[in-house]
């Protein structure tokens, strides 16, 4: 949930933070330019936001509860190399970003003992990033981020529900210095990962991984060889094929990378929402597009009450903060994953009779400025908002949750330097209906709702029966429970429901579905 050096930050996601820094920067640039469509196509900030969004969707699909076991990544991306470092889309050294992730996990470990394990993993990522920077032209470096098997077995709820790891899904990372100014970065999902099999493959490549080594330390043992670019592009799939041979796995695998490329238009359509989202995040001012979407989402009864309360707040507020942005970005992406998974059976049936493409696919590059802009504006925004809400409802009612590598699509806050103290609910809480089942909050309610609830930063609050509280007792945030505010929200929500009901009866043909 890798960027150049870490499976936990696949394609440059900031560890644990779900940081809004890139989205906020994109909003500022869009305001200056008069719209995202007017930004230069090679804008580093834009490309980073696109890669974050695209990759998180890809990871989420690969952990689909029904199809995920058969889906694998197989892609390479070229990265600029300059002044001794591989660079992020916005020009900074990748190793510096990875170090920031490590510092974040060390900080989180001060109050969360489990995060000490994550800090070990992140330190290994830093060491790997430093070694990648030393590659000569024609050299390949390969390392494997093993899923934290022991930690998951000991505390499955934490590592799967909160940190989004999946037992049995390791990530093979391949790096190749193709030119003086370029490094190819590849990621390959290794499903049903087996320690003995992986250790054997590394030994076949003259690298010994000690017995009984901690899962966190596997990434510190790398294969480094001279290769041609064609050999490198075959290496990841060959590694995966050998792993399957050793464990005698005959399960047919399908490329989620290829599938995503075929569905690029749909991905780009949903990505269009990142323009109003980024502008709102930058300015701190909400807009009609997000308010309308939040209002439709707040009607999804299968979402837990804390999330619905947050969505009602977004729908009725003129202000917009980072937590609002995380909530909305996750909702948009979750709805997109639900949209894409409808098309997986047809794709898998079509590919069932053909071998997995051994030539690794390049990630789809967006041409947003010329293709995507206006895709949603050509439809009624309300119809699109309702379509997104229907997708979220379908997934949450089915109890579907999606993981990836740690932090991919995560809204749980082991947060970064820009907001180190914040915590907000994670995807499992939002979409799994966990809170509605009484696992984490009190089931006691009165006429105003639950007696125990969370603010948007995840702080628990308890109120007396029959009484409302205006502010979070931990952070002071307005929890929209003061009597006047509560009445205003209820009235506006009721009015919106009446308008929606009337619209459905009188103009049902306008209820469109997204492409």
C-alpha positions as CSV (number, residue, x, y, z in Angstrom):
1,X,0.0,0.0,0.0
2,X,6.5,0.2,-4.4
3,X,7.7,3.6,-4.9
4,X,11.3,3.2,-5.8
5,X,12.3,1.6,-2.6
6,X,9.3,0.4,-0.7
7,X,6.5,-1.9,-1.1
8,X,4.8,-0.1,1.8
9,X,4.7,3.1,-0.3
10,X,3.9,1.6,-3.7
11,X,4.6,4.2,-6.4
12,X,5.4,7.1,-4.1
13,X,2.6,7.0,-1.5
14,X,3.8,8.6,1.7
15,X,3.9,6.0,4.4
16,X,1.0,5.9,6.9
17,X,0.1,9.5,6.2
18,X,-2.3,9.4,3.3
19,X,-0.7,12.8,3.0
20,X,-2.7,15.6,1.3
21,X,0.5,17.5,0.4
22,X,0.5,16.5,-3.3
23,X,-3.3,17.0,-3.7
24,X,-3.0,20.3,-2.0
25,X,-0.2,21.4,-4.3
26,X,-2.2,20.3,-7.3
27,X,-5.1,22.4,-6.2
28,X,-2.8,25.5,-5.9
29,X,-1.4,24.9,-9.4
30,X,-4.9,24.4,-10.9
31,X,-6.2,27.7,-9.3
32,X,-3.2,29.5,-10.8
33,X,-3.6,28.0,-14.2
34,X,-7.4,28.3,-14.3
35,X,-8.0,24.6,-14.2
36,X,-6.2,21.3,-14.2
37,X,-6.8,20.9,-17.9
38,X,-4.5,23.9,-18.4
39,X,-1.5,22.5,-16.5
40,X,1.5,21.3,-18.5
41,X,1.2,17.6,-19.3
42,X,4.5,16.8,-17.7
43,X,3.6,18.6,-14.4
44,X,5.4,16.6,-11.7
45,X,2.7,17.2,-9.1
46,X,-0.1,16.2,-11.4
47,X,1.7,13.0,-12.4
48,X,2.4,12.1,-8.7
49,X,-1.3,12.5,-7.8
50,X,-2.3,10.4,-10.8
51,X,0.2,7.7,-9.9
52,X,-1.0,7.6,-6.3
53,X,-4.6,7.3,-7.3
54,X,-4.0,4.8,-10.1
55,X,-1.7,2.6,-8.0
56,X,-4.0,2.5,-5.0
57,X,-6.9,1.3,-7.2
58,X,-4.6,-1.3,-8.7
59,X,-3.6,-2.6,-5.2
60,X,-7.2,-2.6,-4.0
61,X,-8.3,-4.7,-6.9
62,X,-5.5,-7.2,-6.3
63,X,-6.9,-7.8,-2.8
64,X,-10.5,-8.2,-3.9
65,X,-12.1,-10.8,-1.6
66,X,-13.6,-12.8,-4.5
67,X,-11.1,-12.3,-7.3
68,X,-7.9,-11.1,-5.6
69,X,-6.1,-14.4,-5.3
70,X,-6.0,-14.7,-9.1
71,X,-4.8,-11.1,-9.7
72,X,-1.1,-10.0,-9.8
73,X,0.8,-6.8,-10.7
74,X,3.4,-6.9,-13.4
75,X,4.6,-3.4,-14.4
76,X,7.6,-1.3,-14.9
77,X,7.9,2.5,-14.7
78,X,10.8,4.7,-15.8
79,X,12.1,7.1,-13.2
80,X,14.6,10.0,-13.6
81,X,18.1,9.6,-12.2
82,X,20.0,12.8,-11.5
83,X,22.9,13.8,-9.2
84,X,23.2,10.4,-7.6
85,X,19.6,9.8,-6.8
86,X,16.4,8.4,-8.3
87,X,13.8,11.2,-8.4
88,X,10.2,11.4,-7.5
89,X,7.8,13.0,-10.0
90,X,8.3,16.4,-8.4
91,X,12.1,16.2,-8.5
92,X,13.0,15.3,-5.0
93,X,15.2,12.3,-4.1
94,X,13.2,9.1,-3.5
95,X,15.5,8.2,-0.6
96,X,14.5,11.4,1.3
97,X,10.8,10.6,1.0
98,X,11.4,7.0,2.2
99,X,13.4,8.3,5.2
100,X,10.4,10.5,6.1
101,X,8.2,7.4,6.1
102,X,10.7,5.7,8.4
103,X,10.7,8.7,10.8
104,X,6.9,8.7,10.8
105,X,6.8,5.1,11.8
106,X,9.5,5.7,14.5
107,X,7.3,8.5,15.9
108,X,4.2,6.3,15.8
109,X,6.1,3.5,17.6
110,X,6.5,5.8,20.7
111,X,2.8,5.2,21.5
112,X,2.1,2.1,19.5
113,X,4.2,-1.0,20.1
114,X,3.1,-2.7,16.9
115,X,4.6,0.1,14.9
116,X,8.1,-0.9,16.0
117,X,7.8,-3.7,13.6
118,X,6.8,-1.3,10.8
119,X,9.7,0.9,11.7
120,X,12.0,-2.1,11.1
121,X,10.5,-2.7,7.7
122,X,10.8,1.0,6.8
123,X,14.5,1.1,7.8
124,X,15.0,-1.7,5.4
125,X,13.3,0.4,2.7
126,X,15.8,3.2,3.4
127,X,18.7,0.9,3.1
128,X,17.4,-0.5,-0.2
129,X,16.7,3.0,-1.6
130,X,20.3,4.0,-0.8
131,X,21.6,0.9,-2.6
132,X,19.4,1.5,-5.7
133,X,21.0,5.0,-5.9
134,X,24.4,3.2,-6.4
135,X,23.4,1.1,-9.5
136,X,25.6,1.4,-12.5
137,X,24.1,1.4,-16.0
138,X,23.2,-2.2,-16.9
139,X,22.8,-3.3,-13.3
140,X,19.7,-4.9,-11.8
141,X,18.8,-4.9,-8.1
142,X,16.0,-7.1,-6.8
143,X,14.6,-7.4,-3.3
144,X,11.5,-8.8,-1.7
145,X,9.2,-7.2,0.8
146,X,7.7,-10.2,2.7
147,X,4.3,-9.9,4.2
148,X,4.6,-9.8,8.0
149,X,3.4,-13.3,8.5
150,X,4.2,-13.7,12.2
151,X,2.8,-10.3,13.1
152,X,-0.4,-11.0,11.2
153,X,-0.9,-14.4,12.9
154,X,-0.3,-12.7,16.3
155,X,-2.5,-9.7,15.7
156,X,-4.5,-10.2,12.6
157,X,-6.9,-7.4,13.3
158,X,-4.2,-4.8,13.5
159,X,-2.0,-5.8,10.6
160,X,-4.8,-6.7,8.2
161,X,-7.7,-4.5,9.3
162,X,-5.7,-1.4,10.2
163,X,-2.4,-1.7,8.3
164,X,-3.9,-3.3,5.2
165,X,-1.4,-6.1,4.8
166,X,-2.7,-9.4,3.4
167,X,-1.2,-12.6,4.6
168,X,0.4,-14.5,1.7
169,X,1.0,-11.4,-0.5
170,X,4.6,-10.4,-0.8
171,X,5.9,-7.8,-3.2
172,X,9.0,-8.3,-5.4
173,X,10.8,-5.1,-6.2
174,X,13.0,-4.9,-9.3
175,X,15.2,-1.9,-10.2
176,X,17.4,-1.4,-13.3
177,X,19.7,1.4,-14.3
178,X,18.8,1.5,-18.0
179,X,20.5,4.8,-18.8
180,X,22.7,7.4,-17.2
181,X,19.5,9.4,-16.4
182,X,17.0,6.7,-15.9
183,X,16.1,3.8,-13.6
184,X,13.3,1.3,-14.4
185,X,11.3,0.4,-11.3
186,X,9.2,-2.7,-11.3
187,X,6.7,-4.3,-8.8
188,X,5.4,-7.8,-8.9
189,X,2.8,-9.4,-6.6
190,X,3.9,-12.8,-5.2
191,X,0.6,-14.5,-4.1
192,X,0.6,-17.4,-1.6
193,X,4.1,-16.4,-0.6
194,X,6.2,-19.2,0.9
195,X,9.4,-18.5,2.8
196,X,11.1,-21.7,1.8
197,X,10.3,-21.2,-1.9
198,X,11.5,-17.6,-1.9
199,X,14.7,-18.5,0.0
200,X,15.4,-21.2,-2.6
201,X,15.0,-18.8,-5.5
202,X,17.3,-16.3,-3.9
203,X,19.8,-19.1,-3.3
204,X,19.6,-20.0,-7.0
205,X,20.6,-16.4,-7.7
206,X,23.6,-16.7,-5.3
207,X,22.0,-14.8,-2.3
208,X,21.5,-16.6,1.0
209,X,18.7,-15.5,3.3
210,X,19.4,-16.8,6.8
211,X,17.0,-19.2,8.4
212,X,14.7,-17.8,11.1
213,X,15.3,-14.2,10.0
214,X,12.5,-11.8,10.9
215,X,10.0,-11.1,8.2
216,X,10.9,-7.4,8.4
217,X,14.5,-8.1,7.4
218,X,14.0,-10.1,4.2
219,X,14.1,-6.8,2.1
220,X,17.7,-6.3,3.3
221,X,18.9,-9.2,1.1
222,X,19.0,-8.2,-2.5
223,X,20.0,-9.8,-5.8
224,X,22.4,-7.6,-7.8
225,X,23.4,-8.6,-11.3
226,X,24.3,-7.3,-14.7
227,X,21.5,-7.8,-17.2
228,X,20.0,-6.5,-20.5
229,X,16.8,-4.6,-20.4
230,X,14.9,-7.5,-22.0
231,X,16.2,-9.9,-19.3
232,X,15.1,-7.5,-16.6
233,X,11.6,-7.2,-18.0
234,X,11.3,-11.0,-17.8
235,X,12.9,-11.3,-14.4
236,X,9.8,-10.5,-12.2
237,X,7.5,-12.9,-14.0
238,X,10.2,-15.6,-14.1
239,X,10.6,-15.2,-10.3
240,X,6.9,-15.6,-9.8
241,X,6.7,-18.6,-12.2
242,X,9.5,-20.3,-10.3
243,X,7.8,-19.6,-7.0
244,X,4.6,-21.2,-8.3
245,X,6.5,-24.2,-9.5
246,X,8.2,-24.8,-6.1
247,X,4.9,-24.6,-4.2
248,X,3.1,-26.6,-6.9
249,X,0.5,-23.9,-7.5
250,X,-1.5,-24.5,-10.6
251,X,-4.0,-21.5,-10.0
252,X,-4.4,-19.4,-13.1
253,X,-3.2,-15.8,-12.6
254,X,-4.3,-12.7,-14.4
255,X,-2.6,-9.3,-14.8
256,X,-4.4,-6.5,-12.9
257,X,-1.9,-4.2,-14.6
258,X,-3.2,-5.2,-18.1
259,X,-6.8,-5.0,-16.9
260,X,-6.3,-1.5,-15.5
261,X,-4.9,-0.4,-18.9
262,X,-8.0,-1.7,-20.6
263,X,-10.2,0.3,-18.2
264,X,-8.2,3.5,-18.4
265,X,-11.2,5.6,-19.5
266,X,-13.2,4.6,-16.5
267,X,-10.3,5.3,-14.2
268,X,-9.8,8.7,-15.7
269,X,-13.5,9.5,-15.4
270,X,-13.5,9.0,-11.6
271,X,-10.2,10.7,-11.4
272,X,-11.9,13.9,-12.7
273,X,-13.1,14.4,-9.1
274,X,-9.6,15.1,-8.0
275,X,-9.8,18.6,-9.5
276,X,-12.5,19.9,-7.2
277,X,-11.0,17.8,-4.4
278,X,-7.5,19.3,-4.8
279,X,-8.8,22.9,-5.1
280,X,-10.9,22.5,-1.9
281,X,-7.9,21.0,-0.1
282,X,-5.7,23.8,-1.2
283,X,-8.2,26.6,-0.4
284,X,-9.9,25.2,2.6
285,X,-13.2,26.1,1.0
286,X,-15.8,23.4,0.1
287,X,-17.5,23.4,-3.3
288,X,-20.8,22.4,-4.7
289,X,-19.4,19.3,-6.5
290,X,-18.1,17.7,-3.3
291,X,-21.1,18.8,-1.2
292,X,-23.4,17.1,-3.7
293,X,-21.3,13.9,-3.6
294,X,-21.0,13.9,0.2
295,X,-24.8,14.4,0.5
296,X,-25.5,11.3,-1.7
297,X,-22.9,9.2,0.1
298,X,-24.4,10.2,3.5
299,X,-27.6,8.3,2.5
300,X,-25.8,5.0,2.2
301,X,-27.2,3.2,5.3
302,X,-24.7,0.4,5.3
303,X,-21.8,2.9,6.1
304,X,-21.2,3.2,9.8
305,X,-22.7,6.1,11.7
306,X,-19.4,8.0,12.3
307,X,-18.7,8.0,8.6
308,X,-22.2,9.1,7.7
309,X,-22.0,11.9,10.3
310,X,-18.7,13.0,8.7
311,X,-20.3,13.0,5.2
312,X,-23.2,15.1,6.5
313,X,-20.7,17.5,7.9
314,X,-18.9,17.8,4.5
315,X,-22.2,18.1,2.7
316,X,-23.3,21.1,4.8
317,X,-20.0,22.9,5.5
318,X,-18.4,25.7,3.6
319,X,-15.0,24.7,5.0
320,X,-12.9,21.7,3.9
321,X,-9.9,20.2,5.7
322,X,-7.4,17.3,5.1
323,X,-9.6,14.8,6.9
324,X,-12.5,15.7,4.7
325,X,-10.2,15.3,1.6
326,X,-9.0,11.8,2.8
327,X,-12.6,10.7,3.4
328,X,-13.8,11.9,0.0
329,X,-10.8,10.5,-1.9
330,X,-11.2,7.1,-0.3
331,X,-15.0,7.1,-1.2
332,X,-14.3,8.0,-4.8
333,X,-11.6,5.4,-5.1
334,X,-13.7,2.7,-3.4
335,X,-16.6,3.4,-5.8
336,X,-14.2,3.1,-8.7
337,X,-12.9,-0.3,-7.4
338,X,-16.5,-1.4,-7.2
339,X,-17.1,-0.2,-10.7
340,X,-14.1,-2.0,-12.1
341,X,-14.7,-5.3,-10.3
342,X,-18.0,-5.7,-12.3
343,X,-15.8,-6.1,-15.4
344,X,-13.3,-8.6,-13.9
345,X,-15.3,-11.8,-14.7
346,X,-15.5,-11.0,-18.4
347,X,-11.8,-10.1,-18.5
348,X,-10.7,-13.2,-16.7
349,X,-12.9,-15.5,-18.9
350,X,-11.4,-14.0,-22.0
351,X,-7.8,-14.4,-20.7
352,X,-8.4,-17.8,-19.2
353,X,-7.1,-19.6,-22.3
354,X,-4.0,-17.5,-22.8
355,X,-0.7,-17.4,-20.7
356,X,0.1,-14.4,-18.6
357,X,1.9,-11.9,-20.7
358,X,5.6,-12.3,-20.0
359,X,6.5,-8.8,-21.3
360,X,5.8,-6.5,-18.4
361,X,3.2,-3.8,-19.1
362,X,4.1,-0.2,-18.6
363,X,1.7,1.7,-16.3
364,X,-1.0,3.7,-18.1
365,X,-0.1,7.4,-18.4
366,X,-3.0,9.7,-18.1
367,X,-3.7,12.3,-20.8
368,X,-6.1,14.1,-18.5
369,X,-5.7,17.5,-20.0
370,X,-6.9,16.4,-23.4
371,X,-9.1,13.4,-22.6
372,X,-10.6,13.5,-19.1
373,X,-11.5,17.1,-18.5
374,X,-15.2,17.6,-18.8
375,X,-16.0,13.8,-18.8
376,X,-18.1,14.2,-15.7
377,X,-19.2,17.7,-16.5
378,X,-20.9,16.4,-19.7
379,X,-23.2,14.3,-17.4
380,X,-25.5,15.6,-14.8
381,X,-23.3,15.9,-11.7
382,X,-26.1,14.6,-9.5
383,X,-26.4,11.4,-11.7
384,X,-22.6,10.8,-11.3
385,X,-22.8,11.4,-7.5
386,X,-25.7,8.9,-7.2
387,X,-23.8,6.4,-9.3
388,X,-20.8,6.7,-6.9
389,X,-23.1,6.3,-3.9
390,X,-24.7,3.2,-5.4
391,X,-21.3,1.6,-5.9
392,X,-20.3,2.4,-2.3
393,X,-23.6,1.0,-1.1
394,X,-23.1,-2.2,-3.1
395,X,-19.6,-2.8,-1.7
396,X,-20.4,-1.9,1.9
397,X,-23.6,-3.9,2.0
398,X,-21.6,-6.9,0.8
399,X,-18.9,-6.2,3.4
400,X,-16.2,-5.9,0.8
401,X,-12.9,-4.4,2.0
402,X,-9.8,-3.8,0.0
403,X,-6.2,-3.8,1.2
404,X,-2.8,-3.6,-0.6
405,X,0.5,-2.8,0.8
406,X,0.5,-0.9,4.0
407,X,-0.9,2.6,3.6
408,X,-2.2,2.1,0.1
409,X,-5.5,3.7,0.3
410,X,-5.3,3.8,4.0
411,X,-6.9,6.6,5.9
412,X,-5.6,5.4,9.2
413,X,-3.3,7.9,10.7
414,X,0.2,6.9,11.5
415,X,0.6,10.3,9.9
416,X,3.5,12.1,8.4
417,X,5.4,15.2,9.3
418,X,2.6,17.6,8.1
419,X,0.1,16.1,10.6
420,X,1.9,13.7,12.8
421,X,-0.6,13.6,15.6
422,X,-3.8,13.0,13.7
423,X,-5.7,9.8,13.5
424,X,-8.9,9.0,11.5
425,X,-10.8,5.8,10.8
426,X,-9.3,3.4,8.3
427,X,-10.9,1.7,5.3
428,X,-12.0,-1.4,7.2
429,X,-14.0,0.7,9.6
430,X,-15.6,2.8,6.7
431,X,-16.6,0.0,4.3
432,X,-16.7,-3.1,6.4
433,X,-19.6,-1.9,8.5
434,X,-17.6,-2.8,11.6
435,X,-18.8,0.0,13.8
436,X,-22.4,-0.8,13.0
437,X,-21.8,-4.3,14.3
438,X,-20.8,-2.9,17.7
439,X,-17.2,-4.0,17.6
440,X,-15.7,-0.7,18.4
441,X,-18.4,1.6,19.7
442,X,-21.2,1.4,22.2
443,X,-24.4,0.0,20.7
444,X,-26.4,2.2,23.1
445,X,-28.4,5.0,21.5
446,X,-31.0,7.6,22.3
447,X,-33.2,9.9,20.2
448,X,-30.1,11.7,19.0
449,X,-28.0,8.7,17.9
450,X,-25.1,6.7,19.5
451,X,-23.9,7.6,22.9
452,X,-20.4,6.8,22.0
453,X,-18.9,8.1,18.7
454,X,-15.7,9.4,17.0
455,X,-14.9,12.8,15.6
456,X,-13.4,13.0,12.1
457,X,-9.9,12.6,13.6
458,X,-10.8,9.3,15.2
459,X,-11.1,10.5,18.8
460,X,-13.7,8.7,20.8
461,X,-16.4,10.7,22.6
462,X,-19.1,9.7,25.1
463,X,-22.1,11.9,25.8
464,X,-24.8,11.6,28.5
465,X,-28.1,10.1,27.4
466,X,-30.5,12.8,26.1
467,X,-27.8,15.4,25.8
468,X,-25.6,16.6,22.9
469,X,-22.0,17.9,22.9
470,X,-20.7,20.6,20.6
471,X,-17.0,19.8,20.5
472,X,-14.7,16.8,20.6
473,X,-13.4,16.4,24.2
474,X,-9.9,15.5,22.9
475,X,-9.2,18.0,20.0
476,X,-12.0,20.5,20.3
477,X,-13.3,19.8,16.8
478,X,-16.9,20.8,16.1
479,X,-18.8,17.5,16.0
480,X,-22.0,19.0,14.6
481,X,-24.0,17.9,17.6
482,X,-24.9,21.3,19.1
483,X,-28.7,21.5,19.0
484,X,-29.0,24.3,16.4
485,X,-26.4,22.6,14.1
486,X,-28.1,19.2,14.5
487,X,-31.5,20.6,13.6
488,X,-30.1,22.4,10.6
489,X,-28.4,19.3,9.3
490,X,-31.5,17.2,9.8
491,X,-33.8,19.8,8.1
492,X,-31.4,20.1,5.1
493,X,-31.1,16.4,4.8
494,X,-34.8,15.9,4.9
495,X,-35.3,18.6,2.2
496,X,-32.7,16.9,0.0
497,X,-34.4,13.5,0.4
498,X,-37.8,15.1,-0.7
499,X,-36.1,16.7,-3.7
500,X,-34.4,13.5,-4.6
501,X,-37.6,11.5,-4.3
502,X,-39.5,14.0,-6.5
503,X,-36.7,13.9,-9.1
504,X,-36.7,10.2,-9.3
505,X,-40.5,10.1,-9.8
506,X,-40.7,12.8,-12.4
507,X,-37.5,12.4,-14.3
508,X,-36.3,8.8,-13.8
509,X,-34.6,8.6,-17.1
510,X,-32.0,11.1,-15.9
511,X,-30.6,8.6,-13.5
512,X,-27.6,7.5,-15.6
513,X,-24.8,5.1,-15.0
514,X,-21.1,6.0,-15.5
515,X,-19.2,4.5,-18.4
